[in-house]
Structure formats: structure tokens, C-alpha cells
């Protein structure tokens, strides 16, 4: 689970880059495809296989689309699950001084079963599209051609962030970030372009349960058939493109979410360039920061593709001639001191105080909770060894952000029962923060109805620890 620059908790969602011609992906046994316009083919979004009805877009809905990506937008309610498609299409109303392209987001509902006889019988009844702006406000400095899209979304709600790689008529490239919540809000509330009447009953194009009246409402089907585009324009977070401190032309991008040692979540972008370099960029609510830059290819050439393997902890980068692999937690390149570690701002890495060296945060982030079994209605005290008197210590329960008071006794920070901190069942973690660096020191899993308290504690804690707790009880 993660947090995007707007504060939304997010995680990786299934994402597929779409090739120039066609790409296919599956969801719950159904196969979907998005085909860009090529030759005499007009381009389409289709469900081509599976237990559900096979559907397609109407020809008039897409104007020579060139697809840049697609992603599932999940929901706790399965019937509200959506798929977003990212593409550019011809702008028929462009003036002589305007670019002939516009970036778009298209959307369908995965439960869509098509319309009725003689009206969208074999077509989507939930397809809608919106214009995507990437530029400096309402100025002419806009980037209208979407080359790639990367999406990070929540598991249980339509929230998260979308990163788009855009270019303009002169080939200049930029990255814009968008809130999935803003996109969802626009599709749910915006007026439909060219339709001025009020809606009667269900809003056209909305996701509904199978066999619901929304899917069979004749008027709604007519509205969505002729007015699939919404009026609201999707604008980036912060209004403008990300302020990247580089002039390199970007050719490819991938994104990852990292849970750092301070228990905050950060977006990391890897940007491939025309010169074969890879920029590792931190994106947060404070802006963007280039963590590091890689030049790894013998033969200089544009980066054509990249892929992240989060399980293995690797980034794969390809040009026309070579493929290279990078560790996500490339901690050794920042120096040998804790200060250098902090200044790098690499959320994949942290400083191991015990070993006095860099290490990946996956080895620092969590301790294995020591189980403490106690009888019901028994008061207990949980000790945390104080390793640095320059650090601030606190206790948290079940990963909650609420802080619990800490009583110092000798070399221990002890959590005892109080009105606001009942030590009932759950996982309690002792966190130490020093110079902005937070690490988990120890954790306990409290289980009631177990063995006697003294026996339980003796099996998990050392003698000095028991003495410290005994002193508190006697006091």
C-alpha cells in the first residue's frame, strides 16, 4: 500500500503499455484489446474473448486513436470496476496554429454487457472519454500527444496517480501527474459535451449491476451513443508538468511506490532518455528530485523499454542493441556515511546503525513481532531498548499513526496500560526517530487467554528486561 503526492494511499495496479498497433490483456477471464488506427483500420477498444458479451467501440467515438496505455481502476464493489485507456486522437477543430492532436482518457466498465437490439447491441454502453491537458495552465504551451501512461491505484477504491509522458509538435517531452480521484470525479459529475438536457434517473454511462435498469434505459443509451465525451478537462496535479531539472528528452518511463523507513510512501519514476541514460526521480508533495543518473550502455541510443520487477528488486532497461539490469535499492553509490545516505533521498535505502552501512529498506522496515500471551484483564508493560538518547521514541498499535506515551526506565522505553492506551490484543511497535530517520526497534504481538504472564515473558525476553518490568510493577 502506498501514498501518492496528493496524499492518497495507493498500490500498483495492473498496467499494460499498448503497442502502436495492438495490445491485449485479460481481467477475470475476459480478454480486452486496444488497437491504434493504422492503415485503413480506424482503431477500437474491444472485449474479444471471455464469459461476458463481446463488445466494441462505435467507429465515431474514436478519431484515429494512438494508444499509450491502459489500467484497471479497482473498486470494493466489483460492478464498479473500470478500465481506463490513454490515447491521442485527431482534433478535427484544430486551427492552423494548433496541433492536430489531443490527448484523451477513455473509460469503460468491466460489467458492461452492451445495449439492446438496434441500439448499441454489440457496443459499450459505458464508454466515455475526456480531454487531458498537459501544459502551463490555459496557455498555448501545451503538450497534446500522449506517448505513454503509467498508473498507480488503490486496491479498494478509485484513487491514486497517473503519470503521462507527453510531447509537443517540436518533439519536446514532459511528464504530467494526474489524480485518479479527479478523473473519477469528472466522469461522474461533468456535463456531456453537446448535451444540455437534464438526466432523468440514472446518469448515462455509469457502471451498474448486471441486468440493472441503467443498462436498458433507451434514453440513456441514446445519450451515450451520441454524446460520449464529457465537458470537463482533466488537468494535472499542480496545474503544470513536473519541474524536472534536466533538458534530456524522455523516451520511456516506469513508476514504482516505495515504503521508506520513515513509514511514508513515495513515488519513484525511472525516466529513459534519448541519449540512453536513466534518471531515477523522487516525486512527492514537495516536488521532484533527481536521486541519481545512470549511463550504462556501451552504444549510445534511446531507451526503448523499461520494466520493474518489484519481487526481485530490479529494473530492466533496453535499447535497440542492449539490455541492462539495475537494482532498485542501489544503495552503495551514495557514499559511506549516514549523512550521505539521508541526503540522497533514495527511499529504497536506509542506514543500518548496527553495521554502519547502507542497506535496502526491506531489511530495516519491520521486525518480527514477539508473541506475548497473557490472561484476560491482566496489566502488562511492553519494553523497548533505548539505543540512542538522541532519538525520539514512540509506540504504535496495528500500524496506526496514533502515538502512545512512553515511560523511560533505565535503558528501556516502556509502554504501560493507561486510559488512552489499553494493551489489548494486537501488534505494538516501538519506533525511534533521529534526524528525520525512523526505524522500528522492536514489536510485540499481544494475545490474550494464553499461558501465565511470567512464563510467557520469560520465554521471549532476557533477564534484564524482566528486572526493568518488575521495577515498574513494584513501583
N, C-alpha and C positions, 0 to 999 in steps of 0.2 A: 504494500500500500504506500501511497506517495502523496506529495503535495505539489501542485503546480504554482507558478508565480502569482496567481490570483488567490492562493490560499486553499484551493480545493484538494481534498485527498484523492489521489489517483493511482492507477497502476497501468501496466502495459495492456493495451487491447490488441486483439488480432488485427494485423495491418498487412496489406498487400500492395507493393508497388505495381502499377499497371504498365505493361509494355506499350510501345507505340501502337501495336495492332490490337492485342487482346491479352487478357489475363483472366484466369478462373480461380475461384476459391469456394470453399464449402462452409456451411453452417447448419448444424442439426440435420445432416443428411441431405440437404439441398445444395445444389451447385449453382453458383452465380457467376456471371461473366460481364465484363465491360469491354466493349470494343470501340476503339477510336475510329474516326472517319478515315478511310483510306481507299484510294481508287474510286470506284462507284458506290462503295458502302457508306451509308450515312452515319453510322455509329449508333450504338444502342447499349442499354443495360438490360440484362435478361436473367431469368431463372431458367436454367437449361436442363436440370435433372433433379429428381428427388420426389418425396411423397406429396409435396404440395403442387398446386397447379403451375404449369409453366407459363411465365408471363414475360412481357417486354415493354419497352417504352414506345410511345407513339412517335412516328417519324418527325412530327412537327415540334416535339418537345426539345430536341437536341439539334443544334446548328453546327454541324461539322465538329463534334467534340474531339478533344485530345486529352485523354485521361491521365491524371497524375498520381492517383492513389485511391484507396478505399479503406474503410474501417467499420467494424461493428461498434455501435453505441449501445452498451448493455443496459438492462433495467431489471429491478427486482420483479417486476411484472413482465412475464415473458411476452405477452401480447404487445407490449410497448417497445420491444427491442427494434432497433433501426439499423440501417446500413447507410453510411454517408459515402458519396462518391465525389471526388475532386477532379475538376477538369477545366479546360479553357474552351471557349467556343467563339464562333464568328459573331461580331457585333454589327448587325445589319444597319443600325442607325448611326454608325460612326461618321463623324465629319472628316473632311480632308486632312485636318491637322491632328486627328485622333488615331490611336492604334486600332486595328480592325479586330482585336480580340478582347474578351472579357473573361475573368476568372469566375468560376461558379462552384457552388456546393449543391449536389443533388441528394435527395433523401428518399428512401423507401422504407416501409415497414415489413419485417420478415414474415408476419402473419397474413400479408396481403394475398387474397385468393381471386383477385380480378373482379370485374364488374358483372353486368347482366347481359343477356342476349341483346345484340345490336348496340351496346354501349360499353366500351372498354371490356368486352368479354374476355379477351386474351391479353389485356394490358394492365399495368399497375393502376390501382385506384388511390394510391397514397404517394405517388411521385410528386415532389415539389422541388423547386430549385431557387437559389438566391445568389445575388451577385456578391462577390468577395472583393473588397478593396484592400490594396497594399500600397501605401504611399504616404505622403505628408499631408494629412487632412484632406481637404477638398481641392487641393492644388492640382495642377496639371502634371506634377511629378508623381505619376502612378506607374505601378508595375502590374501589367494586365495579363501576362502569360504565366500560368501556374505550371511549374516544371515537376514538382514533387510535393507530397504531403506526408507528414508523419504525425500519428495520433497517439496520445496517452489519455486513457479514460478510466473512470471509476468502475468497479465491479458491480456495484449495486444501484447506480444512478447515472443519469446522463450529465456527467461533469468531467472536467479535465481540460486539456490543452491540445491544440492542433498547431503544428509548425508547417508553414508553407514556404517553399523555395520559389521565388518569382523572378522574372526577367522583364526588361523593357525592350523597346524597338532597337536600342543600341547595344543590346547584349549584356547590359549591366545587371547583376544579380543581387538580391537581398533576401532576408528571412523575415517573415512576419509571424507573430504568435496570436492565436485566437482562443477565446474561452468557449468551450463546448456548451457551457450553460447559456452564454449569449446567443449562440447559434440555435440551440433548442428553443429558447425564448422567442426568437424571431420566427421560427417555423410555427410556433404555437399561437402567436398573437398578431402577426403582421397582416395587413390588408393584402389581398391578392391583386397583382398588377392587372389593370384593365377591368376589374370587377368592383362596382361601387355599391351594390345592394348589400343589405344585412343578411347574415346567415340565419336560417331557420333550423333549429335543432342542432345536430352535431356539426362541428366545423368540418368542411371538406378537407380530405387528405389526411385526417388524423388516424393514428393507429387505434384499432378497435378489436374486440374479441371476434373470433370466428363466428360467422353467421349473424353478426350484430346488424342492427338496422342501418348503421352508418355505411356499411359496405353495399347496401342495396338501395340506398336512397337515390332515386332517379335524379332529383335536382342537384344533389351533391356531386354525383358522377358527372353531370353536365358541366358544373362549375370547374371541377378539377381537370376535366378534359380540355377545356379552352383557356383556363387561367392557372397553370401550374406554378407560375413564378410569383414570389412574394415581393412586396414593395420595399421592405426594409433591406438595407445594405449591411453586410457583415463587415465590421471594421476591427482592426487588430487591437490587442491589449496595448495600452499606451499610445494609441492612435497611429503611430508611425512604425516603420520597420525597426528591428533590433539594431542598436547602435554598435555595430561590430568595428573594433579598431583595426581594420585591415582593408586593403584595396584589392585583395585577391578575389578572382572570380570563382564563385562557388558552383560546382557541378553536381554534387550529391550530398545528401545529409541523412543521418540517422540520429535518433534520440534515445536516451535512457534515463531512468529515475533511480536515484541513489539515496538510500537511508544512511546518513552520515553518523558519526559517533556522537554528535550532539542531539540525536534523535529527531533531527529535522530532515525533510526530504527535498532533494534538489534535482532540477532538470539539467542534464549534461547533453550538449549537442556535439556531434562529430561532423565537421564540415570538410568535405573533399574539395580540392581546388583544381583549377585549370593547369596548374604547374605540378600537380602530383603531390601536393602537401596535404596533411590532415591537421585541422585545427580542433583542439579539444576546448569546448567553450562551456562555462558555467552560466546558467540563466536562472535568475532569482528575481524577487520583487525589487531588489536594488539595481537591477540592470544585467549587463553581460560582462563577462571577464574571460579572456583567453588564458586558460590554465597552462597549456603547452602547445607546441607546434612540432609536427613530425615531417621529416623529409627522408623517406625510406626506400625510394625506388632508384635503381641504377639508371634506368631510361626515363627521362622526364616525359610525362604525358598526363593528360587529365584523368582524375579519378572517375571511373565509370560506375562503380558499385561499391556498397559497403553493407555489412551485416553485423549485428551484435548477437553474440551467444551469451546470455546472462548466466546460464548454468555453468558454463566453462570459464566465464570471465574474460572473454576475448572479443576483439573487434577484428573483422576481416575486411581488407581493403584491396580493391582490384583496379588495375589499369588495363589497357589493351594488351600489355605484354607481361605483366607480373601480378601475383597475388601475395600479399603480406599479412601477417597476423600480429596484432598488438595486444598486450594485457590491458584490461580496463583499469586495474589498480597498478599502474606503472609508477610505484612509489619511490623507487631508487633514484629517479632522475632529478629530484628536488633538493638534494643535499643531505647532510648527516646530522643536522640539529633539529630540535623541536621547533625553534623559531622558523626555520626554513620550511618545515612541514606545514605550519599554520599559514604562513604567507603564500604558499602555493594555492591554497583554497581548493584543493582537489578533494571532493567529498568521498572518493573511493579510498582515501588513505588516512591514516591516523598515526600518532606517535605512541609507541609502546614504551611506557616508562620503565618497566621492569628490565627490558632488554636494551633500552636506549637506542631504538632504531625505528625506521619507518615500517609500517605493515599495513596490509589491507584491512579495511574496517570490518570485514566479515569475521576477522579473528578477534576483534575488540568489542563488538557491539553488544553481545549478550553472554551472560554466564549461565551455567546450567543450574536451575533452582534446586536448592537443598530442601528436601521434603521434611516438614516438621508436623508430626501427628500429635494432636492434643485432644483431651476430653472436652466436651462442650462446656461453655460457661467458665473456661479457665483463662486467667490473665497470663499473657506471655510477653516477653520482651525480645525483640529481634536486634542483634548486634551487627555493626558494620565496622570493620577495621579502618582506622584513620591512618592513611598512608602519607598524607601531606597536610600540614596545618595551614597551608596557603590556599587550600581548596575549600569550596563551599559544598556541604553535604546535604542531601535531602532524600526522602523516601517517597516512592510512588507505588500505587497499587494497581495491578492489572493493566499496566501501560497507560494509566490515567495521567493527565497533565497536572492534576491537583497535587500540591506538595504537602507532605506530612512532617510534623515537627520532629526534631532530632535532639536527644539528650546526650551530652558528652559525658563519658565516664572513663577516665584513664585514656587508653588508646582506642576507644570504641565510640562510635556514634550509634546510640540505641534508640529504637522505636518502641515506645510503650503504649499501652492502651489508654485512651482518653475519650472524651465525649465525641469529639470530631474524628477520631481515628480508631474505631473499633477493629481489633485484629481478628476479624472473622476469616473464613476460608478465602483463599485467593493467592496470587503471586505478588510478593512485595519485593521491590528492587531498590537498592541503595545506589544513588547516583552522586558522583563527585565532579564538580566543575571548577576548573582553574584556567585563567587566562582565556576564557571562551571555549575551552576544550572540555567536553563532557564524556565521562566513561562510567560504565556500570561496574561497581566494585563487588557486590555480592547480591544474591537473590535467594528468597525462601518461598517455598510453596507450603502454605498452611492448610492442613487437612484435619478436620475435627473427627471425633469418635475414633481416635486411634489409640495407640498404647499410652502408658503413663508419660507425662511430660518429661520427667527427669531422664527416663530411659531413652526417649526419642531424641532429646537434645544431646545426650552423651554419645549417641551413635553418629551424630553429624557434626559436632563441634568439639574443639580442643579444650583442655583443662582450663587455660587462662580465660577462655571465653565464658566458661561456666562460672568462674570466680567473679568475673565482672557482672554477670547477671545476678548472681547470688547477692552481691553487694547492693544491687538495686532493690532486690526483694526485701533484704533486711532493713534497708533504709525506709 
